[in-house]
Amino acid sequence: MLQRGISMIEKQQLTKEGYKKLEDELRNLIDFVREDVKKQLAEARAQGDLSENADYDAARARQAEVEGRISQIEEILANAEIIEEKKGSKGEKKIGIGSTVEIEFVDTGKVATYTIVGTIESDPFHGKISNASPVGSALIGKKEGDIVEIKATKNYSIKVLKF
């Protein structure tokens, strides 16, 4: 949404690591992948009739995909707000984006460690949960020792062991 030429795009919260990862991906796409796609297009054009050329169609589709991702990353980086990692100390600080938190699931006793990140960086399979996820949003503002109820299909509780 634009208003008087000013973008009303929401800031994307990223950790320093997440910002660097996106910068690296962008450099790779621009410096290597884009050039490779250009070569594929040139080779496909050299085959002749483009109207029935599957290689050309595939290269054009890949080009659109690459250019779309480049635009997406550029927009994210242009609207990024870098969040400093928050290290907790007993009684003083509260959990926020960038905090690495060790929790215990009260019902099962299972212990897990998560880093709370912005939605762009979330990767639950690698221990990075979004601040907008049920667990992430419930943990924001909490301290060591707090027991937090997570609202889900079946509600459950977790205890903050340390952060």
Secondary structure, DSSP 8 states (H G I E B T S, - for coil): -EETTEE----EEEEHHHHHHHHHHHHHIIIIIHHHHHHHHHHHHTTS-STT-HHHHHHHHHHHHHHHHHHHHHHHHHTEEEE------TTT----TT-EEEEEETTT--EEEEEEE-TTT-BGGGTEEETTSHHHHHHTT--TT-EEEE-SSS-EEEEEEE-
